[in-house]
Amino acid sequence: MCIRDRVEATYDDPARPTEVMVAVTETGMRDDDLRGVRHLVTLSRNSNKQWRVTRYRRGELRRVHFR
């Protein structure tokens, strides 16, 4: 199985971030219907400067089949 991962991060303010959204996309799955899976994680920094996961979403990237 040849799975490829791609990680992207988006910051609210790159100089002093208080929130970051990280997207991890897994592709290359050997499945007839599924092209990949995308995980979206949002982290927020609290007043103690600790990062906490505040949101998690998972989505599937489906193949298009023409008949």
Secondary structure as GFF3:
##gff-version 3
##sequence-region A 1 67
A	DSSP	beta_strand	4	11	.	.	.	ID=ss1
A	DSSP	beta_strand	19	27	.	.	.	ID=ss2
A	DSSP	beta_strand	34	45	.	.	.	ID=ss3
A	DSSP	beta_strand	51	62	.	.	.	ID=ss4
###
